[in-house]
Amino acid sequence: MKPPVFKYHDPSTLEEALVLLASLGDDAKVLAGGQSLMPLLNFRLARPAHLIDINGIAELRGVSPQADGLRLGAMVRQRELERSGLIAEACAPLSQAMPLIGHPQIRNRGTLGGSLAHADPAAELPAVMLAADARIVLQSTSGQRVIAADEFFLGELTTALRADELIVGVEVPRLPERTGTSVQEIAVRLGDFALAGVVCCVTLGSRGVVERARIVCFGIAARPMRMREAEALIVGQTPEEARLGEAGRLVSANVQPVEDMHASAAYRKRVCGVLAERALRSAVKRVAA
């Protein structure tokens, strides 16, 4: 398997890369970590006339603290996300999701921005961004815009990213105090794409009542989905075992999973509820710990 012929571009600055994107448009693909793009090229499922390699752009790297959270560069490697103490402290579900992504060799090359731009429905990072209320920072030669994760992921391998835009960073708000988180998924083998997965964030008040909840399912539809009815069921309530079980059953009732050669829709529907209940219990226990 060999990729099609393309012209290779190696910009050293963000400005240079944006000018290339503006002039080449749909004829170009951006190369970040290459863990998704290179297989597509080799199978000739993607046939760009131009390849823009952004690995040499220092402006797109780094993890920076902000007043209300973190600013993550688009070219931050997944292995760095996994090992960063800043991320573990400010956005625990991001750290928790990393070991579930492929294998260490993949995470050594894979990038945050690359995964978000690819928008695979079974990928962990888009679901974590949705659960964390993250904001995606996009830039073109015309300027910069910031879009909420809930509006960025539109469908399978489809985002709000325009042909002349580049993901330059992600703004992740710091999770509130007394917040427990958990990422649960099921796959055929460790490192495989998830057949179904759930990201949960639960914030408890001083009296043990749930003040805030995020339940996001992935691997079941064209994009990660927030389970707002299940969230509303537990907010304002104490996180008793029976109530968390009811929330899991509500997740199972509300999802409409896809069916493919790997799993039936009925299986995914059942598993989503089980994983949601498991993740909620784990998140609540983390607050107590």
C-alpha positions in Angstrom: 0.0 0.0 0.0 1.4 3.3 -1.0 -0.1 6.8 -0.7 -1.0 8.8 -3.8 1.3 11.4 -5.2 1.1 14.8 -3.4 3.2 17.9 -3.0 4.7 18.2 0.5 4.8 21.5 2.4 6.8 22.0 5.7 5.9 25.4 7.1 7.8 26.6 10.2 5.3 29.2 11.4 1.6 29.3 11.9 1.2 32.3 9.6 2.9 30.3 6.8 0.6 27.3 7.4 -2.5 29.5 7.3 -1.5 31.1 4.0 -1.0 27.7 2.5 -4.4 26.6 3.7 -6.0 29.7 2.4 -4.5 29.2 -1.1 -4.9 25.4 -1.4 -8.3 24.9 0.3 -9.9 21.5 -0.3 -6.8 20.3 -2.3 -4.8 20.1 1.0 -4.6 17.9 4.0 -2.9 18.8 7.3 -0.4 16.3 8.8 -0.2 16.4 12.6 0.5 13.1 14.3 -0.5 11.2 11.2 -2.1 8.3 13.1 -5.4 8.7 11.2 -4.3 10.4 8.1 -1.4 8.1 7.0 -3.7 5.0 6.9 -6.2 6.9 4.9 -3.5 7.9 2.4 -2.1 4.4 2.2 -5.5 3.0 1.5 -6.1 5.9 -0.9 -9.3 6.8 0.9 -7.8 10.4 1.0 -6.1 11.8 -2.2 -4.9 15.3 -1.4 -2.9 17.1 -4.0 -1.0 18.8 -1.1 0.1 17.8 2.3 0.9 20.5 4.9 3.1 19.2 7.7 2.6 21.3 10.9 5.0 19.4 13.1 7.6 22.1 12.9 5.4 24.9 14.2 6.4 25.6 17.8 3.4 27.9 18.4 1.1 24.9 18.3 2.8 23.1 21.2 2.6 23.3 25.0 0.3 23.2 27.9 -0.3 26.6 29.5 -2.2 27.5 32.7 -4.9 30.2 32.4 -7.0 32.0 35.0 -9.9 29.6 34.6 -8.2 26.4 33.4 -5.7 25.3 30.7 -4.8 26.2 27.2 -3.6 23.1 25.2 -1.8 23.5 22.0 -3.2 21.6 19.0 0.2 19.8 18.6 0.5 18.5 22.2 1.2 14.8 21.9 -1.3 12.4 23.6 1.6 11.0 25.6 2.2 14.4 27.1 -1.5 14.8 28.0 -1.2 11.4 29.7 1.8 12.4 31.8 1.0 16.0 32.6 0.5 16.9 36.3 -1.3 20.1 35.3 -3.9 18.2 33.2 -4.4 15.6 36.0 -5.1 18.3 38.4 -7.3 20.6 36.3 -9.0 18.1 33.9 -8.8 14.6 35.3 -11.0 12.9 32.7 -8.4 13.9 30.0 -5.7 12.0 31.9 -8.0 9.1 32.6 -8.9 8.7 28.9 -5.3 8.7 27.6 -4.3 5.1 28.5 -7.4 3.9 26.6 -6.2 5.5 23.3 -4.4 2.9 21.1 -0.9 1.9 22.4 2.0 4.0 23.7 3.6 4.1 20.3 0.5 5.7 18.9 0.1 8.2 21.8 3.8 9.2 21.3 2.9 10.5 17.9 -0.9 11.2 18.1 -1.9 14.8 18.8 -4.8 16.5 20.5 -5.7 18.6 17.5 -5.4 15.8 15.1 -7.9 13.6 17.0 -10.4 16.4 17.3 -10.2 17.3 13.7 -10.6 13.7 12.6 -13.7 13.4 14.8 -14.0 9.6 14.9 -17.2 8.7 16.7 -15.4 6.0 18.8 -12.5 8.3 19.8 -12.2 9.3 23.5 -10.9 12.8 23.1 -14.0 14.4 21.5 -16.1 12.9 24.2 -13.8 14.3 26.9 -13.9 17.7 25.4 -17.7 17.7 25.4 -17.8 16.5 29.0 -15.3 19.2 30.0 -17.1 22.0 28.3 -14.0 22.7 26.3 -13.7 25.4 23.6 -11.9 24.7 20.3 -9.8 27.6 19.0 -9.7 27.8 15.2 -7.7 30.2 13.1 -7.4 31.2 9.5 -5.8 34.2 7.7 -9.1 36.0 8.3 -8.8 35.7 12.1 -9.6 33.5 15.0 -12.8 32.1 16.4 -13.6 30.0 19.4 -16.3 27.4 19.3 -17.8 25.2 22.0 -17.1 21.5 21.7 -20.9 20.8 21.6 -21.1 22.8 18.4 -17.8 21.7 16.9 -18.5 18.0 16.4 -21.3 17.7 13.7 -21.3 14.1 12.7 -19.1 11.1 11.7 -15.7 12.5 10.7 -17.4 15.9 10.3 -16.7 19.1 12.3 -17.3 22.8 12.0 -13.7 23.3 10.9 -13.5 25.1 7.6 -11.1 24.3 4.7 -9.0 27.3 5.4 -8.9 26.9 9.2 -6.5 25.1 11.5 -7.2 24.0 15.1 -4.6 26.0 17.0 -5.6 25.1 20.6 -8.2 24.0 23.1 -9.3 25.9 26.2 -10.3 23.6 29.0 -12.0 25.1 32.0 -10.8 23.9 35.4 -13.3 21.5 36.9 -15.1 22.7 40.1 -13.9 21.7 43.5 -15.3 18.4 44.8 -15.7 17.0 41.3 -15.2 13.3 40.6 -14.6 12.0 37.1 -14.5 8.6 35.4 -14.0 7.3 31.8 -15.3 3.8 31.1 -15.4 1.9 27.8 -15.5 -1.5 26.4 -13.4 -2.7 23.5 -12.6 -6.1 22.0 -9.0 -5.7 23.0 -7.0 -3.1 24.9 -6.1 -0.3 22.4 -8.9 -1.1 20.0 -11.6 1.4 19.2 -14.4 1.5 21.8 -17.6 -0.4 21.1 -19.2 2.0 23.5 -17.9 4.4 26.2 -19.0 6.9 28.8 -17.3 10.0 30.3 -18.8 11.3 33.6 -18.1 14.4 35.7 -20.0 14.8 39.0 -19.7 17.7 41.4 -21.0 17.4 44.9 -21.9 20.3 47.2 -20.9 20.5 50.9 -24.1 18.6 51.9 -23.4 15.8 49.5 -26.0 16.9 46.9 -25.1 16.7 43.2 -24.6 20.3 42.0 -23.4 19.5 38.4 -23.2 16.5 36.2 -21.9 15.6 32.8 -22.6 12.2 31.1 -21.3 11.8 27.6 -21.6 8.6 25.5 -19.3 7.8 22.6 -18.8 5.0 20.1 -22.6 4.7 19.7 -23.5 7.4 17.2 -22.1 9.7 14.6 -20.8 12.0 17.3 -20.4 12.0 21.1 -23.7 12.6 22.8 -24.6 14.3 26.2 -27.2 12.5 28.2 -29.0 15.5 29.5 -32.1 13.7 30.9 -29.9 11.4 33.0 -27.8 14.4 34.1 -31.0 16.2 35.2 -32.2 13.1 37.1 -29.3 13.3 39.6 -28.6 17.1 39.8 -30.1 18.4 43.1 -30.2 14.9 44.5 -27.9 12.8 46.7 -26.0 10.2 44.7 -27.6 7.1 46.2 -26.9 3.8 44.6 -30.5 3.4 43.4 -30.6 6.8 41.8 -27.3 6.2 40.0 -28.7 2.9 38.7 -31.8 4.7 37.5 -29.6 7.2 35.7 -27.8 4.4 34.0 -31.1 2.8 32.9 -32.2 6.2 31.6 -29.1 6.5 29.5 -29.8 3.0 28.0 -33.4 4.0 27.2 -32.4 7.3 25.5 -29.5 6.2 23.3 -30.1 5.1 19.7 -26.9 3.3 18.9 -25.6 2.3 15.5 -25.2 -1.3 14.5 -22.2 -2.7 12.7 -20.1 -5.9 12.3 -18.5 -5.4 15.7 -21.7 -5.0 17.9 -25.4 -4.9 17.6 -27.4 -1.9 18.4 -29.1 -3.8 21.3 -25.7 -4.7 22.8 -24.5 -1.1 22.6 -27.7 0.1 24.1 -27.4 -2.2 27.1 -23.7 -1.6 27.6 -24.1 2.2 27.6 -26.4 2.0 30.6 -24.1 -0.3 32.5 -21.0 1.9 31.7 -22.9 5.1 32.7 -23.9 3.6 36.1 -20.3 2.3 36.6 -18.8 5.7 35.7 -21.2 7.6 37.9 -20.4 5.4 40.9 -16.7 5.7 40.3 -16.9 9.5 39.9 -18.8 9.8 43.2 -16.2 7.6 45.0 -13.4 9.8 43.7 -15.0 12.8 45.4 -15.1 11.0 48.7 -11.5 10.0 48.2 
